[in-house]
Each structure stands twice: as structure tokens, then as C-alpha cells.
């Protein structure tokens, strides 16, 4: 017996899509696709008079990512990735962060499909690999420094007392008010990460001016190791939690 798989799939979709008419021009569709929180997807179909229809997530996708600590527009790298995803599906983002697509009545099914796939793809940005997360965090720190007019040199290596090279993400030259400042970024601070930073800094500092200072920018969206943070402070390394970065503007920009 021949089985019509397409028909079975379309029947399943029809049975699992909930449609609610909000008013004469707006309907909400709850689709059987789940985001990373295992919540079903809601999209809104808005009639635009004779011009056609707009379909939108009403800003929920971007808002949920931000509430989870992931700002999709928080750095040039994230913005570029988001733009490439939106462009691939013909979707735009409004000023209030709603993902939208427009089309005629005949195009409605295709446009809904494109928006749905785009929403799932944007939602997946939360699961960037650790290497990508660190790269994005580095871009976040760079963007922060530039937005606060901090003068810096990027990606500098120094030879320490041991004759081994150590790389630092940013170096801020000394000024009349503050000494040379080096910046290291770390995604998650652990005791092992702290030990590595301390050893490298002690080796580097021995070959720099006595008053050079190290600031370690730390993503604090996840649990912090208090022992690791205390260890950094004991060696006069200043931990800068991303959520508290504004407190350090004076020491970095002057």
C-alpha cells in the first residue's frame, strides 16, 4: 500500500496549528515548532489593506534572547551574523526588534514558512560555540572601549622574564594620570584560568614598568568562581565583570 507522506505531514501541521483571530486585521498562529525553551512559536498575520500582509513575531525572539543574557546586536560580529540570517530569509527587523516579512495573499504560505525558519535560526544564535562566544565577547569589549573613547592597541604580545611570549587583547598606553594598562578577556573565570592569568602576568610584569596594571574582563552571565576572583585580586589583577564595566571607564579612558 502506497503511503502519501506529504499528505500525512500536511494533516499533522493542520491539526497542530492553532489560529486565533484577534481582530478584523490581525490573527495569531501558534505553530508546532519549539524554540530552545521548548515553547511553541507564535506569529502574527496583519492585513495591510490592499497592499497585502505583514507577518511578525512581535519582537518575542530578540526579546527572549536578551532576557537570557544574549544581546544579538551587542557587537559587530553578532550584528553581522544576525544580518546574514535575516537576509537569507528575506526578513527585516523593525525598530522595536520585531522580525517581519511582507507579501501578498498568494505569497502568504511561503512567507510564513520563511519567517518561521528565520526565527528558529535566530533563536539558535544562543548556542554559539565556546570559541565563537569568546570571539564575540572580545568584540563586545572592543566595542565598549571604542564607545567610551578609550585609546588602545589591539592584540599585542610581550616577552616576559622567562623569554616566553604572552598575548594580551588590548593595551592602553600610560597617560599623565594612569600607568600602562593591559587587558585580557576571559569567557568564564575558573581556578585554572586564574592560575594561567596570574602566572602569565607575573612573568610579563617583570619585564614591564613597575606600575603596569592588568585588567581582566570577565563574562559574568554564568556562575563565577569566587576563589578564582579572589586569587586575581591577591595578585593586584583587577577583575572587570561585564555587568560592572561602566565602573572602570575613568581608569581606562583617562
Phi, psi and omega in degrees: 000131181280134180254130178271091184295324179297316180297319180296319179293317180295324177295319179297317178300313182299322182286338186248010174257125179257129180243130179231124180274115182279314173205190185299334186247352185230131174231146176251133175247127172258116188260153182277040175245133185256143173273187185294344177266009183061031174260142176289155186269131174252133171230157184239132178254120186242125178282133181250047181064222181284346185287338181130218186224151169244135177244133187212156174267003178062023176088002186292323184296308181293320181298317181294322177297317179296320179295336178272004178091011181242106180268108185291345178247019186280355180204161177303322181295317180293318179300317180296319179294316179298316180299319181294323178293313181299317181297321182299330183253004180069029183255147176243162176243127182282174180298333178262023172070019175278138175272127189223153172212147183235153178187173177279174178300319180294333182269357192302315182298314179297317182295322176297319179297316180296316180296318179301313180296323179295317179301315180297321180292316179296318179300326180289348178300338178299331185263041174300144178296162182302320180296318179292322178299316179296320178296318179294321179296322176300319177295323178299314180296316179300315178298322177297313180299316181293323181291340179254015177056040177275127177280128182211162170244136189260143170055070183247140176248140177237148174267123183273186181300327181282357184074009175269146179275143176230135182260138175235143186290322180214148173230130178252120183298157178293154178232183178292341184254327185229152179282182175303136181235127177254147181234131174238135178254144179218134182292308180225127182273120178236165176305320179295317178297320180296317179299318180296316180296317182296313181299313182296319182292317179299322179292318180292315186299327180297339181253004179251184176291151188300330185264010177300146184233148177244131174245129179251112177279130188232129170290124182244032177283338179249178184297139181260149174269108181297325179296319180294318179296317179297320180298318178300314182297324180298331180258023176058035172259126185272113175283131180242102177287138185304323181290346182243018187299329181297336180292346187251004184302313183302317183286341182260327187270343184273000000 
